[in-house]
């Protein structure tokens, strides 16, 4: 998927599930004050 290897900022309030390093996740991108933020983050 395009952009699959990019890093995005996520605030803890944007998490739906607890995530750990190495987890595959899906998320939506939302424009924030400092650029794009990952929101509605959930483990696949």
N, CA, C and O atoms as CSV, one atom per row, in Angstrom:
chain,resi,resn,atom,element,x,y,z
A,1,UNK,N,N,0.847,-1.180,0.000
A,1,UNK,CA,C,0.000,0.000,0.000
A,1,UNK,C,C,0.885,1.233,0.000
A,1,UNK,O,O,1.915,1.253,0.675
A,2,UNK,N,N,0.506,2.253,-0.739
A,2,UNK,CA,C,1.289,3.473,-0.824
A,2,UNK,C,C,1.427,4.107,0.546
A,2,UNK,O,O,0.440,4.259,1.267
A,3,UNK,N,N,2.651,4.480,0.911
A,3,UNK,CA,C,2.892,5.128,2.190
A,3,UNK,C,C,2.964,4.181,3.369
A,3,UNK,O,O,2.988,4.627,4.516
A,4,UNK,N,N,2.999,2.895,3.116
A,4,UNK,CA,C,2.958,1.912,4.204
A,4,UNK,C,C,4.190,1.980,5.096
A,4,UNK,O,O,4.116,1.595,6.263
A,5,UNK,N,N,5.314,2.456,4.584
A,5,UNK,CA,C,6.536,2.501,5.374
A,5,UNK,C,C,6.815,3.877,5.967
A,5,UNK,O,O,7.896,4.091,6.517
A,6,UNK,N,N,5.895,4.797,5.876
A,6,UNK,CA,C,6.092,6.136,6.421
A,6,UNK,C,C,5.754,6.162,7.903
A,6,UNK,O,O,4.946,5.367,8.383
A,7,UNK,N,N,6.384,7.086,8.621
A,7,UNK,CA,C,6.081,7.293,10.032
A,7,UNK,C,C,5.127,8.469,10.162
A,7,UNK,O,O,5.264,9.474,9.465
A,8,UNK,N,N,4.160,8.333,11.059
A,8,UNK,CA,C,3.220,9.412,11.336
A,8,UNK,C,C,3.096,9.575,12.840
A,8,UNK,O,O,3.189,8.601,13.586
A,9,UNK,N,N,2.885,10.811,13.287
A,9,UNK,CA,C,2.669,11.077,14.702
A,9,UNK,C,C,1.300,10.564,15.110
A,9,UNK,O,O,0.323,10.725,14.379
A,10,UNK,N,N,1.237,9.943,16.283
A,10,UNK,CA,C,-0.054,9.545,16.849
A,10,UNK,C,C,-0.047,9.891,18.331
A,10,UNK,O,O,0.870,9.518,19.063
A,11,UNK,N,N,-1.071,10.600,18.762
A,11,UNK,CA,C,-1.260,10.909,20.181
A,11,UNK,C,C,-2.037,9.764,20.800
A,11,UNK,O,O,-2.849,9.129,20.125
A,12,UNK,N,N,-1.804,9.496,22.056
A,12,UNK,CA,C,-2.484,8.380,22.727
A,12,UNK,C,C,-4.000,8.478,22.597
A,12,UNK,O,O,-4.686,7.456,22.614
A,13,UNK,N,N,-4.524,9.674,22.469
A,13,UNK,CA,C,-5.980,9.829,22.319
A,13,UNK,C,C,-6.466,9.326,20.961
A,13,UNK,O,O,-7.665,9.125,20.769
A,14,UNK,N,N,-5.537,9.121,20.008
A,14,UNK,CA,C,-5.908,8.630,18.688
A,14,UNK,C,C,-5.946,7.110,18.586
A,14,UNK,O,O,-6.273,6.559,17.535
A,15,UNK,N,N,-5.606,6.428,19.696
A,15,UNK,CA,C,-5.563,4.963,19.683
A,15,UNK,C,C,-6.913,4.360,20.021
A,15,UNK,O,O,-7.588,4.814,20.945
A,16,UNK,N,N,-7.303,3.345,19.281
A,16,UNK,CA,C,-8.485,2.554,19.613
A,16,UNK,C,C,-8.030,1.314,20.378
A,16,UNK,O,O,-8.645,0.931,21.373
A,17,UNK,N,N,-6.937,0.682,19.905
A,17,UNK,CA,C,-6.368,-0.510,20.533
A,17,UNK,C,C,-5.001,-0.170,21.108
A,17,UNK,O,O,-4.364,0.794,20.681
A,18,UNK,N,N,-4.546,-0.967,22.085
A,18,UNK,CA,C,-3.175,-0.850,22.564
A,18,UNK,C,C,-2.265,-1.375,21.465
A,18,UNK,O,O,-2.514,-2.444,20.908
A,19,UNK,N,N,-1.207,-0.626,21.151
A,19,UNK,CA,C,-0.289,-1.073,20.108
A,19,UNK,C,C,1.097,-1.276,20.695
A,19,UNK,O,O,1.477,-0.647,21.682
A,20,UNK,N,N,1.839,-2.172,20.060
A,20,UNK,CA,C,3.217,-2.465,20.452
A,20,UNK,C,C,4.091,-2.378,19.218
A,20,UNK,O,O,3.607,-2.498,18.093
A,21,UNK,N,N,5.377,-2.168,19.433
A,21,UNK,CA,C,6.317,-2.106,18.319
A,21,UNK,C,C,6.204,-3.377,17.489
A,21,UNK,O,O,6.205,-4.484,18.027
A,22,UNK,N,N,6.107,-3.208,16.183
A,22,UNK,CA,C,6.004,-4.339,15.272
A,22,UNK,C,C,4.581,-4.692,14.884
A,22,UNK,O,O,4.374,-5.446,13.934
A,23,UNK,N,N,3.576,-4.155,15.611
A,23,UNK,CA,C,2.181,-4.412,15.253
A,23,UNK,C,C,1.856,-3.782,13.903
A,23,UNK,O,O,2.333,-2.691,13.592
A,24,UNK,N,N,1.045,-4.468,13.106
A,24,UNK,CA,C,0.496,-3.861,11.893
A,24,UNK,C,C,-0.786,-3.159,12.295
A,24,UNK,O,O,-1.622,-3.726,12.998
A,25,UNK,N,N,-0.933,-1.928,11.846
A,25,UNK,CA,C,-2.102,-1.138,12.224
A,25,UNK,C,C,-2.727,-0.498,10.999
A,25,UNK,O,O,-2.105,-0.396,9.941
A,26,UNK,N,N,-3.966,-0.071,11.163
A,26,UNK,CA,C,-4.602,0.775,10.157
A,26,UNK,C,C,-5.048,2.037,10.874
A,26,UNK,O,O,-5.313,2.023,12.076
A,27,UNK,N,N,-5.127,3.128,10.122
A,27,UNK,CA,C,-5.440,4.416,10.729
A,27,UNK,C,C,-5.925,5.379,9.668
A,27,UNK,O,O,-5.787,5.140,8.469
A,28,UNK,N,N,-6.494,6.465,10.135
A,28,UNK,CA,C,-6.881,7.570,9.264
A,28,UNK,C,C,-5.910,8.710,9.523
A,28,UNK,O,O,-5.378,8.831,10.626
A,29,UNK,N,N,-5.673,9.542,8.526
A,29,UNK,CA,C,-4.824,10.713,8.695
A,29,UNK,C,C,-5.691,11.953,8.797
A,29,UNK,O,O,-6.635,12.142,8.030
A,30,UNK,N,N,-5.346,12.797,9.765
A,30,UNK,CA,C,-6.083,14.039,9.984
A,30,UNK,C,C,-5.073,15.170,10.108
A,30,UNK,O,O,-4.049,15.026,10.776
A,31,UNK,N,N,-5.363,16.292,9.465
A,31,UNK,CA,C,-4.475,17.451,9.533
A,31,UNK,C,C,-4.503,18.028,10.944
A,31,UNK,O,O,-5.569,18.330,11.481
A,32,UNK,N,N,-3.322,18.175,11.536
A,32,UNK,CA,C,-3.203,18.767,12.866
A,32,UNK,C,C,-2.442,20.076,12.790
A,32,UNK,O,O,-2.139,20.566,11.702
A,33,UNK,N,N,-2.133,20.644,13.951
A,33,UNK,CA,C,-1.408,21.915,14.004
A,33,UNK,C,C,-0.016,21.827,13.390
A,33,UNK,O,O,0.485,22.808,12.840
A,34,UNK,N,N,0.609,20.654,13.482
A,34,UNK,CA,C,1.982,20.495,13.002
A,34,UNK,C,C,2.079,19.523,11.837
A,34,UNK,O,O,3.155,18.981,11.582
A,35,UNK,N,N,0.990,19.289,11.128
A,35,UNK,CA,C,1.003,18.373,9.994
A,35,UNK,C,C,0.026,17.237,10.194
A,35,UNK,O,O,-0.907,17.337,10.992
A,36,UNK,N,N,0.245,16.147,9.459
A,36,UNK,CA,C,-0.680,15.015,9.506
A,36,UNK,C,C,-0.488,14.191,10.776
A,36,UNK,O,O,0.640,13.927,11.192
A,37,UNK,N,N,-1.594,13.792,11.381
A,37,UNK,CA,C,-1.602,12.934,12.560
A,37,UNK,C,C,-2.396,11.678,12.254
A,37,UNK,O,O,-3.391,11.722,11.530
A,38,UNK,N,N,-1.951,10.553,12.811
A,38,UNK,CA,C,-2.699,9.302,12.697
A,38,UNK,C,C,-3.789,9.297,13.767
A,38,UNK,O,O,-3.515,9.566,14.936
A,39,UNK,N,N,-5.027,8.991,13.368
A,39,UNK,CA,C,-6.152,8.905,14.305
A,39,UNK,C,C,-6.910,7.610,14.042
A,39,UNK,O,O,-6.745,6.983,12.996
A,40,UNK,N,N,-7.733,7.222,14.993
A,40,UNK,CA,C,-8.504,5.972,14.885
A,40,UNK,C,C,-7.586,4.795,14.559
A,40,UNK,O,O,-7.868,3.998,13.664
A,41,UNK,N,N,-6.482,4.703,15.303
A,41,UNK,CA,C,-5.470,3.670,15.085
A,41,UNK,C,C,-5.930,2.364,15.720
A,41,UNK,O,O,-6.260,2.324,16.905
A,42,UNK,N,N,-5.950,1.292,14.922
A,42,UNK,CA,C,-6.320,-0.017,15.463
A,42,UNK,C,C,-5.424,-1.103,14.887
A,42,UNK,O,O,-4.966,-1.016,13.748
A,43,UNK,N,N,-5.185,-2.127,15.699
A,43,UNK,CA,C,-4.341,-3.252,15.309
A,43,UNK,C,C,-5.098,-4.123,14.317
A,43,UNK,O,O,-6.294,-4.367,14.476
A,44,UNK,N,N,-4.389,-4.590,13.289
A,44,UNK,CA,C,-5.002,-5.485,12.301
A,44,UNK,C,C,-4.977,-6.916,12.784
A,44,UNK,O,O,-5.449,-7.812,12.085
